[in-house]
Amino acid sequence: MNFTSDNWAGVHPAITENLAQYASGMAAAYGSSELDKRIEQRFCEIFEREVAVFFVRTGTAANSLAMASVNRPGGVVLCHREAHMVKDECGAPEYFTGGPRLQTVEGAAGRMNPASLLRELKHFRPDFIHAGQVMAVTLTQATEVGTDYQPDAIGELAAVCRDHGLPLHMDGAGFANALVSLDLTPAEMTWKRGVDIVSFGGTKNGCWCAEALVFFDPGKARDLPYIRKRAAQLFSKTRFVAAQFEVYLEDGLWLKLASHANAMASRLADAVRGNPNFRLAWDVQANEVFVILPAIQAEEWRARGVGFHQWPVPADLIGTVAEGEILAKLVTSFATPAAEVAEFSEILAGEK
């Protein structure tokens, strides 16, 4: 029973098969093949407008290059205190931007609070150069604690950004999971709510290695080709990223895979609710389940072969996780078997 990470999951067979089809023959390199152009157009279709699309290797690269594209002297990027970009990118955004820093903003359940964002922005006055200048705001969708930003909340954050002349970036490593949870279209979750740039993830949801950086104003991406090349993120054989996205975005496969992952997480959450010794840290809205449980029980899970992460207790749970308890993170994926969820549910119910 492996609920360690959706990064541990394999690849959907249809994506593997499509890669094999493009493994032979010749194709123009560096994003100029017919397949590359066709998939770029497909992104325009799913987002319902003209967009600029850039394939990269990892979500870390997508996030870091997004920040590099909006870089300013003395730059500051505002994000939630638990955001993936500040907690789990090993300083890559700072490295690729050459100095700008990440500064955190408060908010419960992994979500940045618009009032807190506005309050933080007041610290950066044009007449006080020592603080630097804010160059972007970024939000993680789905969040690092498995919650979603509702569309109105995205709109509120975007309004603050717009009033301050700032681009709003969405870290979408779990883009598909949030999308199906909210039952929105890609356009409704992004540019129609004021998002300017998206890091669009596929690797966690059934691809080999497929991430994209999407700009909703292509004019704002003029320098990105050079930034991507300088960062060693320009593939020569980009057709192999495009080949993954071709199947991934075909006939709604990406949404079906995310729906399965979310459904498995929902079943895990139901099993947790059925045991009085455990409790959910937050509502389960995507494919991540955070459980507060006795540390001794966590050891029993490990002994029974249950894979999970012990997660650092965030600020808004201090005092909620008692002495002798831990916070466990369980993640489902497109490849999570229903039988494994059922087996784990039996353990939680004391039936096994």
C-alpha positions as CSV (number, residue, x, y, z in Angstrom):
1,M,0.0,0.0,0.0
2,N,1.9,3.0,-1.3
3,F,0.5,6.4,-0.5
4,T,3.9,8.1,-0.4
5,S,3.7,10.4,-3.4
6,D,2.1,10.7,-6.8
7,N,5.7,11.2,-8.1
8,W,6.3,7.6,-7.2
9,A,3.6,6.4,-9.7
10,G,4.5,5.1,-13.1
11,V,3.2,6.2,-16.5
12,H,-0.1,5.6,-18.2
13,P,0.2,2.9,-20.9
14,A,-1.3,5.1,-23.6
15,I,1.4,7.7,-23.0
16,T,4.1,5.1,-23.2
17,E,2.7,3.8,-26.5
18,N,2.5,7.2,-28.0
19,L,6.2,7.9,-27.1
20,A,7.1,4.7,-28.9
21,Q,5.3,5.8,-32.1
22,Y,7.6,8.9,-32.2
23,A,10.8,7.0,-31.3
24,S,11.9,6.5,-34.9
25,G,12.2,8.8,-37.9
26,M,13.2,12.4,-38.1
27,A,11.6,15.5,-36.7
28,A,12.6,19.1,-36.5
29,A,14.3,19.9,-33.2
30,Y,14.0,22.5,-30.5
31,G,10.2,22.8,-30.5
32,S,9.8,23.4,-34.2
33,S,8.3,20.1,-35.3
34,E,4.8,19.7,-36.6
35,L,3.9,17.8,-33.5
36,D,5.2,20.6,-31.2
37,K,3.2,23.2,-33.1
38,R,0.1,21.0,-33.0
39,I,0.3,20.6,-29.2
40,E,0.9,24.3,-28.7
41,Q,-2.3,24.9,-30.5
42,R,-4.0,22.3,-28.3
43,F,-3.1,24.3,-25.3
44,C,-4.7,27.3,-26.9
45,E,-7.9,25.3,-27.4
46,I,-8.1,24.0,-23.8
47,F,-7.5,27.5,-22.4
48,E,-9.9,29.0,-24.9
49,R,-7.5,31.7,-26.1
50,E,-4.1,32.3,-27.7
51,V,-1.3,31.3,-25.2
52,A,2.4,31.0,-25.4
53,V,3.6,27.5,-24.3
54,F,7.1,26.4,-23.3
55,F,8.0,22.8,-22.5
56,V,10.4,22.2,-19.6
57,R,11.7,19.2,-17.7
58,T,10.4,19.7,-14.2
59,G,7.9,21.7,-12.1
60,T,10.8,23.3,-10.3
61,A,12.1,24.6,-13.7
62,A,8.6,25.8,-14.7
63,N,8.2,27.8,-11.4
64,S,11.7,29.2,-11.5
65,L,11.6,30.3,-15.1
66,A,8.2,31.9,-14.5
67,M,9.7,34.0,-11.8
68,A,12.8,34.8,-14.0
69,S,10.4,36.1,-16.7
70,V,9.1,38.8,-14.4
71,N,12.3,39.5,-12.6
72,R,13.0,43.1,-11.3
73,P,16.0,44.6,-9.4
74,G,15.6,44.1,-5.7
75,G,12.7,41.7,-6.6
76,V,10.4,40.0,-4.1
77,V,7.9,37.2,-4.8
78,L,5.1,36.8,-2.4
79,C,3.7,33.4,-1.7
80,H,1.9,31.4,1.0
81,R,4.0,30.4,4.0
82,E,3.6,26.7,3.1
83,A,3.9,27.1,-0.7
84,H,5.8,24.5,-2.6
85,M,8.0,27.2,-4.1
86,V,9.3,28.4,-0.8
87,K,9.3,25.0,1.0
88,D,10.4,22.5,-1.5
89,E,12.4,24.1,-4.4
90,C,15.8,24.2,-2.7
91,G,16.2,27.9,-3.6
92,A,15.8,27.3,-7.3
93,P,13.6,30.3,-7.9
94,E,16.1,32.5,-6.2
95,Y,18.9,30.9,-8.2
96,F,17.3,31.3,-11.6
97,T,16.3,34.9,-10.9
98,G,19.8,35.8,-9.7
99,G,18.9,37.2,-6.3
100,P,15.2,38.0,-5.8
101,R,13.8,36.5,-2.6
102,L,10.6,34.7,-1.7
103,Q,8.6,36.3,1.1
104,T,5.6,34.5,2.8
105,V,2.1,35.5,3.4
106,E,-0.3,34.1,6.0
107,G,-3.4,32.1,5.4
108,A,-5.2,29.1,6.8
109,A,-5.4,25.6,5.2
110,G,-2.6,26.3,2.7
111,R,-4.3,29.3,1.0
112,M,-3.1,32.8,0.9
113,N,-5.4,35.3,2.4
114,P,-6.2,38.3,0.2
115,A,-6.3,40.7,3.3
116,S,-2.9,39.3,4.4
117,L,-1.5,39.8,0.9
118,L,-2.7,43.4,0.9
119,R,-1.2,44.0,4.3
120,E,2.1,42.6,3.2
121,L,2.2,44.7,0.1
122,K,1.9,47.9,2.2
123,H,5.4,47.2,3.5
124,F,6.9,47.8,0.1
125,R,6.8,51.6,-0.5
126,P,8.3,53.1,-3.6
127,D,10.1,55.6,-1.4
128,F,11.8,52.9,0.7
129,I,14.2,51.1,-1.6
130,H,15.7,49.0,1.3
131,A,12.7,46.6,1.3
132,G,13.0,45.9,-2.5
133,Q,10.1,45.7,-4.8
134,V,7.5,43.1,-5.3
135,M,7.7,41.6,-8.7
136,A,5.0,38.8,-8.6
137,V,2.6,36.8,-6.5
138,T,2.4,33.0,-6.8
139,L,-0.2,30.6,-5.5
140,T,-0.1,26.8,-5.5
141,Q,-3.1,25.0,-7.0
142,A,-3.9,22.5,-5.5
143,T,-2.2,23.7,-2.3
144,E,0.6,21.9,-0.4
145,V,-2.0,20.6,2.1
146,G,-4.4,19.3,-0.5
147,T,-6.9,22.1,-0.5
148,D,-8.1,24.1,-3.4
149,Y,-8.3,27.8,-4.1
150,Q,-12.0,28.5,-5.0
151,P,-12.4,30.6,-8.1
152,D,-13.7,33.6,-6.2
153,A,-10.6,33.4,-4.0
154,I,-8.4,33.4,-7.0
155,G,-10.2,36.4,-8.3
156,E,-9.8,38.3,-5.1
157,L,-6.0,37.6,-5.1
158,A,-5.9,38.6,-8.8
159,A,-7.7,41.9,-8.0
160,V,-5.1,42.8,-5.4
161,C,-2.3,42.0,-7.9
162,R,-4.0,44.0,-10.6
163,D,-4.4,47.0,-8.4
164,H,-0.6,46.9,-7.7
165,G,0.5,46.1,-11.2
166,L,1.7,42.6,-10.4
167,P,1.5,39.4,-12.4
168,L,-0.2,36.4,-10.7
169,H,1.4,33.0,-11.2
170,M,-0.2,29.7,-10.5
171,D,2.0,26.7,-9.6
172,G,-0.1,23.9,-11.1
173,A,1.8,20.8,-10.4
174,G,-1.6,19.4,-9.3
175,F,-3.5,21.5,-11.8
176,A,-5.7,18.6,-13.1
177,N,-6.6,17.4,-9.6
178,A,-7.7,20.9,-8.6
179,L,-9.6,21.4,-11.8
180,V,-11.7,18.2,-11.5
181,S,-12.3,18.9,-7.8
182,L,-13.7,22.3,-8.6
183,D,-15.5,21.2,-11.7
184,L,-14.1,24.1,-13.7
185,T,-12.7,24.6,-17.2
186,P,-9.0,25.5,-17.5
187,A,-10.0,29.0,-18.5
188,E,-12.3,29.4,-15.6
189,M,-9.6,28.5,-13.1
190,T,-7.0,30.7,-14.6
191,W,-7.1,33.7,-16.9
192,K,-10.8,34.3,-16.5
193,R,-10.0,34.8,-12.8
194,G,-7.0,37.0,-13.4
195,V,-4.1,34.5,-13.5
196,D,-1.3,35.6,-15.8
197,I,1.1,32.6,-15.9
198,V,0.6,28.9,-15.1
199,S,3.1,26.1,-14.4
200,F,1.1,23.3,-16.0
201,G,2.1,19.9,-14.6
202,G,1.7,16.5,-16.2
203,T,4.4,14.3,-14.5
204,K,2.4,13.7,-11.3
205,N,-0.6,12.7,-13.3
206,G,0.6,9.9,-15.7
207,C,3.3,11.4,-17.8
208,W,7.0,10.5,-18.0
209,C,8.4,13.9,-17.7
210,A,6.1,16.6,-19.1
211,E,5.7,20.1,-17.7
212,A,4.7,23.3,-19.5
213,L,4.9,27.0,-18.8
214,V,1.8,28.8,-20.1
215,F,1.6,32.6,-20.6
216,F,-1.9,34.0,-21.2
217,D,-0.4,37.1,-22.8
218,P,2.1,35.9,-25.4
219,G,3.6,39.3,-25.5
220,K,4.8,39.0,-22.0
221,A,6.8,35.8,-22.9
222,R,9.1,37.4,-25.5
223,D,12.2,36.8,-23.4
224,L,11.3,33.3,-22.2
225,P,13.0,31.5,-25.1
226,Y,16.3,33.0,-24.1
227,I,15.7,32.4,-20.4
228,R,14.8,28.8,-21.0
229,K,17.9,28.2,-23.2
230,R,20.2,29.8,-20.6
231,A,18.7,27.7,-17.9
232,A,19.5,24.5,-19.9
233,Q,15.7,23.7,-20.2
234,L,15.5,23.8,-24.0
235,F,15.2,20.2,-25.2
236,S,16.5,19.3,-28.6
237,K,14.0,16.5,-29.0
238,T,11.0,18.3,-27.7
239,R,8.7,16.0,-29.7
240,F,9.0,13.5,-26.8
241,V,7.4,16.0,-24.4
242,A,4.8,16.9,-27.0
243,A,4.0,13.3,-27.7
244,Q,3.1,12.9,-24.0
245,F,0.9,15.9,-24.0
246,E,-0.8,14.7,-27.2
247,V,-2.3,11.7,-25.5
248,Y,-2.6,13.3,-22.1
249,L,-4.9,16.0,-23.4
250,E,-6.7,13.8,-25.8
251,D,-10.3,12.7,-25.0
252,G,-10.0,14.1,-21.5
253,L,-7.5,11.5,-20.4
254,W,-5.8,13.9,-18.1
255,L,-9.1,14.7,-16.3
256,K,-10.0,11.0,-16.0
257,L,-6.6,10.2,-14.4
258,A,-7.0,13.1,-11.9
259,S,-10.6,12.1,-11.1
260,H,-9.4,8.6,-10.2
261,A,-6.7,10.0,-7.9
262,N,-9.2,12.3,-6.2
263,A,-11.7,9.6,-5.8
264,M,-9.2,7.3,-4.1
265,A,-8.2,10.2,-1.7
266,S,-11.9,10.7,-0.9
267,R,-12.2,7.0,0.0
268,L,-9.1,7.3,2.3
269,A,-10.6,10.3,4.0
270,D,-13.9,8.5,4.6
271,A,-12.0,5.6,6.2
272,V,-10.1,8.1,8.5
273,R,-13.4,9.7,9.6
274,G,-14.6,6.3,10.6
275,N,-11.9,5.8,13.2
276,P,-12.1,7.9,16.4
277,N,-8.3,7.7,17.0
278,F,-7.5,9.6,13.8
279,R,-8.7,12.9,12.4
280,L,-8.2,14.9,9.2
281,A,-6.1,18.0,9.4
282,W,-8.0,19.7,6.6
283,D,-10.8,18.9,4.2
284,V,-9.7,16.6,1.4
285,Q,-10.3,18.4,-1.9
286,A,-7.7,16.9,-4.3
287,N,-5.5,13.8,-4.0
288,E,-3.7,14.4,-0.7
289,V,-5.0,13.3,2.7
290,F,-3.4,14.7,5.9
291,V,-4.1,12.7,9.0
292,I,-3.3,13.5,12.7
293,L,-2.6,10.3,14.5
294,P,-0.6,8.9,17.5
295,A,3.0,8.3,16.6
296,I,2.8,4.7,17.8
297,Q,0.0,4.1,15.4
298,A,2.1,5.5,12.6
299,E,4.7,2.9,13.4
300,E,2.1,0.2,13.1
301,W,1.2,1.5,9.7
302,R,4.8,1.2,8.6
303,A,5.0,-2.3,9.9
304,R,2.0,-3.2,7.9
305,G,3.6,-1.9,4.7
306,V,1.8,1.4,4.4
307,G,3.8,4.0,2.6
308,F,3.3,7.7,3.7
309,H,5.3,10.8,4.7
310,Q,5.5,12.3,8.1
311,W,4.8,15.9,7.4
312,P,6.2,19.0,9.3
313,V,3.4,20.5,11.4
314,P,2.6,23.9,9.8
315,A,1.9,27.1,11.8
316,D,-1.9,26.9,11.7
317,L,-1.8,23.4,13.3
318,I,0.5,24.2,16.2
319,G,-1.5,23.3,19.3
320,T,-3.8,21.0,17.3
321,V,-1.2,18.2,16.9
322,A,-0.7,17.1,20.5
323,E,2.4,15.6,22.1
324,G,2.9,12.1,20.9
325,E,1.0,12.7,17.7
326,I,2.3,13.2,14.2
327,L,0.9,14.6,10.9
328,A,0.9,12.0,8.1
329,K,0.6,12.8,4.5
330,L,-1.0,10.2,2.2
331,V,-1.1,10.8,-1.6
332,T,-3.1,8.9,-4.2
333,S,-2.4,8.9,-7.9
334,F,-3.9,7.8,-11.2
335,A,-2.3,4.4,-10.6
336,T,-3.6,3.9,-7.0
337,P,-5.5,0.6,-7.0
338,A,-8.9,0.6,-5.4
339,A,-7.9,-2.7,-3.7
340,E,-5.1,-1.0,-1.8
341,V,-7.4,1.7,-0.6
342,A,-9.9,-0.9,0.5
343,E,-7.1,-2.8,2.3
344,F,-5.9,0.3,4.1
345,S,-9.5,1.1,5.1
346,E,-9.8,-2.3,6.7
347,I,-6.7,-1.5,8.8
348,L,-8.2,1.7,9.9
349,A,-11.5,0.0,10.8
350,G,-9.6,-2.6,12.8
351,E,-10.7,-5.4,10.6
352,K,-7.2,-6.5,9.6
